[in-house]
Amino acid sequence: MRKIAALALTVGITMPATADDPKPVHGMAMHGEAKYKAGFPNLDYVNPGAPKGGQIALSAIGTFDNLNSFVLKGIAAAGLSLTYDTLTSGTSDEAFSSYGLIAQSMEVPDDRSWTIFNLRPEARFHDGKPITPEDVIFTFETLKTKGHPLYRSYYADVAKVEKLGDRRVKLSFANKTNRELPLIVGQAAILPRHYWEGRDFEKTTLEPPVGNGAYKILQVDAGKSISYQRFADYWGKDLPINRGRENIEIIKYEYFRDPTVAFEAFKAGQTDFRMENSSRQWATSYDIPAVKEGMLKREEIVHELPAGMQGFAFNTRRPIFKDPRVRQAITLVFDFEWSNKTLFYGFYKRSLSYFSNSELGWRGLPQGEELRILERYRGKIPDEVFTKEYRLPTTDGSGNLSREQLREAFRLLKEAGWEIKGQALTNAQGQRFEFEILLQADPNWERITLPFVKNLERLGINARVRAVDASQNQKREDEFDFDMTVAVFGQSQSPGNEQRDFWHSSTADTHGSRNLMGIKDPVIDELVDLIIEAPDRDSLIQRTRALDRVLLWGHYVVPHWHLGKWWLAYWDKFDRPKALPKFSPGFPDIWWVDAQRAQTLATKRGQARN
């Protein structure tokens, strides 16, 4: 989660302003006005009097070998964002607003073709050196040329970064249609030029870099654990925007071989908090004395965060997955109803949108602005976009696919040039249809995937499951070295530039991008650009729905499921504000360790051991 900060409208201006110049503002929204006005005392969802102190342990999976999270190489350690502040940051109770953090204020013209950031004079790196326009310039130049490919895509339209004064820096954009850019560039974590000059930015490193955030790296046990401590001289600790936040003194991430080991460690009290993502574990694995005795708490919290899309992603770079009819046929034989009934205890809903659980997903048949947009591409996109709501076949949950499902799947495969010969699905060249499903090693995923493999056998398809550790899984996905994998495309309330990294042709061949499916479609490229250029909220919704339909009817994933609530489990040492923000559980940012509860918990644990 991005850290949130804002305040103060006043700023020292080093250049004269004209009557036509935009005025400095403390915050701005993507569409409409920002919720929090200048001079606000604190965010609505924090406890401004929350006590500071305490220690917590969290879990991470696999290993790490890099403390520079801004590059593709290596496996970055968990929690590194704690050590960096950004020019601006958003809140967790608005769709998309930005407030000054390192920047005391922003200046943006009506056409959003540039933005000026006025830096806070008190903003410092951990070594005491001030954050300057030179650091901002260095950050963008470095991330665009040497950083993770995501940054090259994200900041592609940043044409120039220039110093205007001692604390004043201007970013100019390549076009006037990317209205999100003033907010996007503000999310950049600012790097210290004086530290990185003379060092190889693209190399992995286990030397803690100089940061500027509320936390500093305390201790590193390479590949096993990393600890962060609140930085006593943090420059922003007294800002009203930070009241009630960053309350925990020490945050430690313990690494475990796989999720099963991590869960057992949590139950044993080695870690303190868990956001559960396994329905089986939520339903069956918390029947333990610690829960019955009240030492370990569980909560279900309904949220309004878009669920995005999770699914088995096809790598369309592979010849066998080039034809959308093949992808559709394979999608038909994933039996969600059986999985939900047998494996998920009926908790989930099928995901039928890339923007599930939000107003951004498709509704009925296209109409109004959405229809007018899609009409431009008639003949270039599937006819079903105009005539059918995207639905998937349902079963009775018995595990038996209907004859209609199988018949339709075979029809699609035959049209695409595949037929059963003997017991195998084969094309005209005699090639057998077989592929590998890449999974991160986890028994939960294997029990979900193996029944899918059995259903594929009924089509004559030989699918194999390959389970690898977390670091190998990431490496193979970064290099697109897979046939099919489990992909998650998280979404916000305000889609924008990140959509390029998901589906745009320009990212399809860029290692490390999230365009795992290798989508190269000029129509999708234009729809992504339209979303980025949306002039208002209503238009953004209509354009996003148009993209949603085209992606769905492209059959790029076998859709999975979503929940619409958070499952939280934690040892009874915490307290938190009564009302959490609607887009985030706020952990650990706005929670705190209750000293009395922590002592009581320690006493009970000691008694249990004795």
Secondary structure, DSSP 8 states (H G I E B T S, - for coil): -------------SS---TTS---BSEEESSS--SS-TT--S-TTS-TT-----EEEEEEES---BS-TTSSSS-B-TTGGGG--BSEE--SSSSSEEEESSEEEEE--TT-SEEEEEE-TT-B-TTS-B--HHHHHHHHHHHHHHS-HHHHHHTTTEEEEEEEETTEEEEEES-S--TTHHHHHTT-B---HHHHTTS-TTS---S-----SSEEEEEEETTTEEEEEE-TT-TTTTSGGGTT-S--SEEEEEEESSHHHHHHHHHTTSS-EEEE--HHHHHHTT-SHHHHTTSEEEEEEE-----BEEEEEE-TTSGGG-SHHHHHHHHHT--HHHHHHHTSTT--EE--STTBTSTTS--SS--HHHHHHHHTTBTTB-THHHH---------SSS---HHHHHHHHHHHHHTTEEEETTEEEETT--B-EEEEEEES-HHHHHHHHHHHHHHHTTT-EEEEEEE-HHHHHHHHHTT--SEEEEEE---SS--THHHHHH-GGGTTSTT-S-TT----HHHHHHHHHHHT--SHHHHHHHHHHHHHHHHHTT-EEE-EE-SEEEEEEETTEE--SS--TT---TTTT-EE-HHHHHHHHHHHHHHH-
